[in-house]
Amino acid sequence: MVVSTAERLATDSSDTSDAEAKKTEDPPITAECDSLHSGRQLVHTILPINVDVLFELLFSRSKFLTEFHEVRKTTDMVPGEWKPNSEGLKERVVTLTIAITQTIGPKNAHVTETQVMRKCSQPSQLYAIDVTAVQGGIPYADSFYVTQHYCMSRTVDNHTVFSVHAQVHYRKSIFGFVKGFIEKNTWVGLEDFYTSLLRNLQSEYCIPPAKSKGRRTRRSAHGQSKGGLGIEETIAIAVDTKTKQPLRLVGSVRPGIIQGSVQPTPPKATGGRWLVAIMLLLLICVNLALYRKLLQMEDLERVSRLDHIEELDSLLLAKSVRTRNDWLMIFQQQETRYSDEMLEWQKVLSTVTDMLNKASVLCTKLCKVAENVTATGGASG
């Protein structure tokens, strides 16, 4: 079959028109969020949902949002309409009563959310929403409020990058333990809310769970393996049916699957423990001897001082000190006595120093023995 030049040109022109139509359907992404995205990141994931559809689901009177709040036992929800505010930005107010699952305290709280659409928002490309939530009916409700920032941006494959950041702000100074209590309960409630929200979105659109990058705690952010698998390394304990000895399963544990090698429990190093106990007992004995030596030294110094005072008093009462030579003799006796006491102090200090050196050597040996015992246990494990 021979294709004429006119037909070929007509086919090429139709293909070009189809490509241009697709380009006009998906305009290039030019919008960028001007928020600093400050605070704690609660959500960061990619959803295979159109950005306009996701915005309608979360920020309108959608059936999805109504049913979601009903499941969470939220009552008295009154979503307002988007209207321009004094700054020319779209704004709406949503009031609702949320349920509190804590066993102590109020069972519900009244929440008033002021939602403002940032100027950088563009339909079919980007929606940046700032939410200020004020609570009532709970302790210290007038002392703080919570701000959240929603960022929903379209990707090149018509999916949506969905992220949420939140912060706790205080209107007045409060005690530190009260602030810790408020922040702890606030973060627990927000994390539970967004976990349920993502789960319902995935269930509604029958999509597999997307990779998220939430920062619940610093330990969860740094607890992933360096290989990037994101699977926690755990240790499971089992019992051998033949020997009845505990076995340690080392490796990755997934739902329904245990991967790793079975290793028998290493024997306990009892000899090293006895050696450590004996050296500790010797160290206690050295300390007791040192304490006894110091007590003897104090008693000797006190007795010598009392003897000297009694002798000097007897001389003065006998009025035998009359001339200059008598005073010189007394001073010489005192100087001799002080010299003897200094010699005694030097001997005692020398003895104490020797005992302290022995105690230091003993402590060093004890530390080395403990390190060897730990290394032996780790090598056998």
C-alpha positions as CSV (number, residue, x, y, z in Angstrom):
1,M,0.0,0.0,0.0
2,V,1.4,3.3,-1.1
3,V,0.8,6.4,1.1
4,S,0.7,9.7,-0.7
5,T,2.5,12.8,0.5
6,A,-0.7,14.6,1.3
7,E,-1.9,11.7,3.5
8,R,1.4,11.6,5.3
9,L,1.3,15.4,6.0
10,A,-2.3,15.1,7.2
11,T,-1.2,12.3,9.7
12,D,1.7,14.3,10.9
13,S,-0.5,17.4,11.4
14,S,-3.0,15.4,13.4
15,D,-0.3,13.9,15.7
16,T,1.1,17.4,16.3
17,S,-2.4,18.7,17.2
18,D,-2.9,15.9,19.6
19,A,0.4,16.6,21.4
20,E,-0.4,20.3,21.6
21,A,-3.8,19.4,23.1
22,K,-2.1,17.3,25.8
23,K,0.2,20.2,26.5
24,T,-2.7,22.6,26.9
25,E,-4.4,20.1,29.2
26,D,-1.4,19.9,31.6
27,P,0.2,23.3,31.9
28,P,3.7,23.5,33.3
29,I,4.1,23.7,37.0
30,T,5.2,27.3,37.9
31,A,3.7,27.8,41.4
32,E,5.9,27.4,44.5
33,C,5.0,27.5,48.1
34,D,6.3,30.6,49.9
35,S,6.0,29.2,53.4
36,L,9.1,28.3,55.5
37,H,7.5,25.0,56.4
38,S,8.6,25.5,60.0
39,G,7.6,23.3,62.9
40,R,7.3,19.6,63.2
41,Q,6.6,17.7,60.0
42,L,3.7,15.4,60.5
43,V,3.0,14.3,56.9
44,H,5.1,14.1,53.8
45,T,3.9,11.7,51.2
46,I,2.9,11.4,47.5
47,L,-0.7,10.5,46.8
48,P,-1.9,9.4,43.3
49,I,-4.8,11.9,43.6
50,N,-5.3,15.1,41.5
51,V,-4.4,18.1,43.5
52,D,-7.8,19.8,42.9
53,V,-9.6,16.6,44.0
54,L,-7.5,16.4,47.2
55,F,-8.2,20.0,48.0
56,E,-11.9,19.5,47.6
57,L,-11.8,16.4,49.8
58,L,-10.1,18.2,52.7
59,F,-11.3,21.8,52.5
60,S,-15.0,21.6,51.4
61,R,-18.2,20.0,52.5
62,S,-17.2,16.7,51.0
63,K,-18.7,13.4,51.8
64,F,-15.3,11.9,52.6
65,L,-14.5,14.6,55.2
66,T,-18.0,14.2,56.8
67,E,-17.7,10.5,57.1
68,F,-14.1,10.7,58.4
69,H,-15.2,13.0,61.3
70,E,-18.2,10.8,62.0
71,V,-15.9,7.8,62.5
72,R,-13.7,9.9,64.9
73,K,-16.9,10.8,66.8
74,T,-16.6,14.5,65.9
75,T,-19.8,16.4,66.5
76,D,-21.3,19.9,65.8
77,M,-19.1,20.4,62.8
78,V,-20.0,23.6,60.9
79,P,-17.7,24.3,57.9
80,G,-17.8,27.8,56.6
81,E,-17.5,29.1,53.1
82,W,-14.4,30.5,51.5
83,K,-14.6,34.3,51.5
84,P,-12.0,37.0,50.9
85,N,-10.7,38.6,54.1
86,S,-9.4,42.1,54.8
87,E,-6.0,41.2,53.2
88,G,-7.6,39.9,50.0
89,L,-6.9,36.2,50.8
90,K,-9.5,33.5,50.8
91,E,-10.5,32.5,54.3
92,R,-13.0,30.3,56.1
93,V,-13.9,29.3,59.7
94,V,-14.7,25.8,60.8
95,T,-16.1,24.9,64.2
96,L,-16.3,21.4,65.6
97,T,-16.3,19.4,68.8
98,I,-13.6,16.7,68.9
99,A,-13.6,13.6,71.2
100,I,-10.8,13.1,73.7
101,T,-9.8,9.6,74.5
102,Q,-8.0,10.3,77.7
103,T,-9.3,8.6,80.8
104,I,-8.7,11.6,83.0
105,G,-10.1,15.1,82.2
106,P,-12.7,16.3,79.8
107,K,-14.1,14.0,77.2
108,N,-14.4,16.5,74.4
109,A,-13.0,19.9,73.3
110,H,-14.4,22.7,71.2
111,V,-12.2,23.7,68.3
112,T,-12.3,26.8,66.1
113,E,-10.2,26.6,63.0
114,T,-9.4,29.6,60.9
115,Q,-8.2,28.5,57.5
116,V,-6.4,30.9,55.2
117,M,-5.3,30.2,51.6
118,R,-1.9,31.7,50.9
119,K,-1.4,34.0,47.9
120,C,1.0,31.5,46.2
121,S,-1.9,29.0,45.7
122,Q,-2.9,28.3,42.1
123,P,-5.7,25.9,41.0
124,S,-4.5,22.7,39.4
125,Q,-0.9,23.4,40.7
126,L,-0.6,24.3,44.3
127,Y,-2.7,24.8,47.4
128,A,-1.0,26.3,50.5
129,I,-3.4,26.6,53.5
130,D,-2.5,28.0,57.0
131,V,-4.7,26.8,59.8
132,T,-4.9,28.3,63.3
133,A,-6.7,26.1,65.8
134,V,-8.0,27.5,69.1
135,Q,-9.4,25.1,71.6
136,G,-11.9,25.5,74.5
137,G,-13.3,23.5,77.3
138,I,-9.9,22.0,78.4
139,P,-7.4,23.2,81.0
140,Y,-5.1,26.0,80.0
141,A,-7.0,26.4,76.7
142,D,-6.5,30.2,76.8
143,S,-2.7,29.8,77.2
144,F,-1.8,28.2,73.8
145,Y,-3.0,27.6,70.2
146,V,-1.8,25.4,67.4
147,T,-0.9,26.4,63.8
148,Q,-0.8,24.0,60.9
149,H,0.4,24.4,57.3
150,Y,-1.0,22.2,54.5
151,C,1.0,22.1,51.3
152,M,-0.5,20.2,48.3
153,S,1.5,20.5,45.0
154,R,1.0,18.7,41.7
155,T,3.7,16.5,40.3
156,V,4.5,16.0,36.6
157,D,2.6,12.7,36.6
158,N,-0.5,14.4,38.0
159,H,0.0,13.1,41.5
160,T,0.1,15.3,44.7
161,V,2.8,15.9,47.1
162,F,1.0,16.2,50.5
163,S,2.8,17.6,53.5
164,V,1.7,19.1,56.8
165,H,3.7,21.0,59.4
166,A,2.5,22.1,62.9
167,Q,3.6,24.3,65.8
168,V,2.4,25.0,69.3
169,H,2.4,28.7,70.3
170,Y,1.9,30.2,73.8
171,R,0.0,33.4,74.6
172,K,1.5,33.7,78.1
173,S,4.2,32.1,80.2
174,I,3.3,28.9,82.0
175,F,5.1,26.4,84.2
176,G,7.5,24.0,82.4
177,F,5.8,20.8,83.5
178,V,2.4,22.2,82.2
179,K,4.0,23.1,78.9
180,G,5.4,19.6,78.6
181,F,2.0,18.1,79.3
182,I,0.3,20.4,76.7
183,E,2.9,19.6,74.0
184,K,2.8,15.8,74.7
185,N,-0.9,15.6,74.4
186,T,-1.0,17.9,71.4
187,W,1.5,15.9,69.4
188,V,-0.1,12.6,70.2
189,G,-3.5,13.9,69.1
190,L,-2.1,15.4,65.8
191,E,-0.2,12.3,64.9
192,D,-3.2,10.1,65.5
193,F,-5.4,12.4,63.4
194,Y,-3.1,12.4,60.4
195,T,-2.4,8.7,60.6
196,S,-6.1,8.1,60.4
197,L,-6.5,10.7,57.6
198,L,-3.9,9.0,55.4
199,R,-5.3,5.6,56.1
200,N,-8.8,6.7,55.0
201,L,-7.5,8.4,51.9
202,Q,-5.7,5.2,50.9
203,S,-8.8,3.1,51.6
204,E,-11.1,5.5,49.7
205,Y,-9.0,5.5,46.5
206,C,-7.8,1.8,46.8
207,I,-4.1,2.8,46.7
208,P,-1.2,1.2,48.4
209,P,0.4,3.0,51.3
210,A,2.8,5.6,49.9
211,K,6.2,6.2,51.4
212,S,5.8,8.9,54.1
213,K,8.4,10.9,55.9
214,G,6.8,11.8,59.2
215,R,8.9,12.9,62.1
216,R,7.2,11.6,65.2
217,T,10.3,11.3,67.3
218,R,14.0,11.6,66.7
219,R,14.5,8.0,67.5
220,S,12.2,6.9,64.7
221,A,13.9,9.2,62.2
222,H,17.3,7.8,63.0
223,G,16.3,4.2,63.7
224,Q,16.2,3.1,60.1
225,S,19.0,1.0,58.7
226,K,21.7,2.5,56.6
227,G,20.8,0.4,53.6
228,G,17.5,2.3,53.3
229,L,15.3,-0.7,53.8
230,G,13.3,1.0,56.6
231,I,12.9,-2.4,58.5
232,E,13.6,-2.4,62.2
233,E,16.3,-4.9,63.3
234,T,14.7,-6.9,66.1
235,I,15.7,-9.9,68.3
236,A,13.1,-12.6,68.9
237,I,13.4,-15.2,71.7
238,A,12.4,-18.8,71.0
239,V,12.8,-22.2,72.7
240,D,14.5,-25.2,71.1
241,T,12.1,-28.1,71.3
242,K,14.9,-30.7,71.7
243,T,17.2,-29.1,74.2
244,K,14.7,-26.9,75.9
245,Q,17.3,-24.0,75.7
246,P,16.4,-20.5,74.7
247,L,17.4,-19.5,71.1
248,R,18.0,-16.0,69.8
249,L,16.7,-15.1,66.4
250,V,18.7,-12.2,65.0
251,G,17.5,-10.4,61.9
252,S,14.6,-8.6,60.4
253,V,11.1,-9.3,61.6
254,R,8.2,-8.6,59.2
255,P,4.5,-9.3,59.7
256,G,4.3,-13.1,59.5
257,I,7.9,-13.6,58.4
258,I,11.0,-14.0,60.6
259,Q,14.3,-13.7,58.8
260,G,17.7,-14.3,60.4
261,S,19.9,-17.0,61.8
262,V,19.3,-19.0,65.0
263,Q,22.0,-18.6,67.6
264,P,22.1,-20.4,70.9
265,T,22.2,-18.3,74.0
266,P,25.8,-17.9,75.2
267,P,26.8,-19.3,78.6
268,K,27.1,-16.9,81.5
269,A,30.6,-15.9,82.6
270,T,30.4,-16.8,86.3
271,G,34.1,-16.9,86.9
272,G,34.6,-13.3,85.9
273,R,31.8,-12.2,88.2
274,W,33.3,-13.9,91.2
275,L,36.7,-12.2,90.5
276,V,35.0,-8.8,90.3
277,A,33.2,-9.5,93.6
278,I,36.5,-10.4,95.3
279,M,38.2,-7.3,94.1
280,L,35.4,-5.2,95.2
281,L,35.6,-6.7,98.7
282,L,39.3,-6.0,98.8
283,L,38.7,-2.4,97.8
284,I,36.2,-2.1,100.7
285,C,38.8,-3.5,103.1
286,V,41.4,-1.0,102.0
287,N,39.0,1.9,102.4
288,L,38.1,0.7,105.9
289,A,41.8,0.5,106.9
290,L,42.3,4.0,105.5
291,Y,39.4,5.4,107.5
292,R,40.7,3.7,110.7
293,K,44.2,5.2,110.2
294,L,42.7,8.7,109.8
295,L,40.7,8.3,113.0
296,Q,43.9,7.3,114.9
297,M,45.7,10.3,113.6
298,E,43.0,12.6,114.8
299,D,43.0,11.1,118.3
300,L,46.8,11.4,118.5
301,E,46.7,15.0,117.5
302,R,43.9,15.8,120.0
303,V,45.7,14.1,122.9
304,S,49.0,15.8,122.3
305,R,47.3,19.2,122.1
306,L,45.6,18.6,125.4
307,D,48.8,17.5,127.1
308,H,50.6,20.6,125.9
309,I,47.9,22.9,127.1
310,E,47.8,21.2,130.6
311,E,51.6,21.6,130.9
312,L,51.6,25.2,130.0
313,D,48.8,25.9,132.4
314,S,50.6,24.2,135.2
315,L,53.7,26.3,134.6
316,L,51.8,29.5,134.5
317,L,49.9,28.6,137.7
318,A,53.1,27.7,139.5
319,K,54.4,31.2,138.6
320,S,57.7,29.6,137.6
321,V,57.9,31.7,134.5
322,R,59.6,34.9,135.7
323,T,62.6,35.7,133.6
324,R,63.2,36.0,129.9
325,N,65.1,32.7,129.8
326,D,62.1,30.9,131.2
327,W,60.0,32.2,128.3
328,L,62.6,31.2,125.8
329,M,62.7,27.7,127.3
330,I,58.9,27.3,127.0
331,F,59.0,28.5,123.3
332,Q,61.8,26.0,122.5
333,Q,59.7,23.2,124.1
334,Q,56.8,24.2,122.0
335,E,58.9,24.4,118.8
336,T,60.3,20.9,119.5
337,R,56.8,19.6,120.2
338,Y,55.5,21.1,116.9
339,S,58.4,19.5,115.0
340,D,57.6,16.1,116.4
341,E,53.9,16.5,115.5
342,M,54.9,17.5,111.9
343,L,57.0,14.3,111.7
344,E,54.0,12.3,112.9
345,W,51.7,14.0,110.3
346,Q,54.2,13.3,107.5
347,K,54.4,9.6,108.5
348,V,50.6,9.3,108.6
349,L,50.2,11.2,105.2
350,S,52.8,8.9,103.7
351,T,50.9,5.9,104.9
352,V,47.6,7.3,103.6
353,T,49.2,8.0,100.2
354,D,50.5,4.5,99.9
355,M,47.1,3.1,100.7
356,L,45.5,5.4,98.1
357,N,47.9,4.3,95.5
358,K,47.1,0.7,96.3
359,A,43.4,1.4,96.0
360,S,44.0,3.2,92.6
361,V,45.9,0.2,91.3
362,L,43.1,-2.1,92.5
363,C,40.5,0.0,90.8
364,T,42.4,-0.1,87.5
365,K,42.7,-3.9,87.7
366,L,39.0,-4.1,88.5
367,C,38.1,-2.0,85.4
368,K,40.3,-4.1,83.1
369,V,38.7,-7.3,84.5
370,A,35.2,-5.9,83.9
371,E,36.2,-4.9,80.3
372,N,37.6,-8.4,79.6
373,V,34.4,-10.0,81.0
374,T,32.2,-7.8,78.8
375,A,34.4,-8.5,75.7
376,T,34.3,-12.2,76.3
377,G,30.5,-12.1,76.7
378,G,30.1,-10.1,73.5
379,A,32.4,-12.4,71.5
380,S,30.5,-15.5,72.6
381,G,27.2,-13.8,71.8
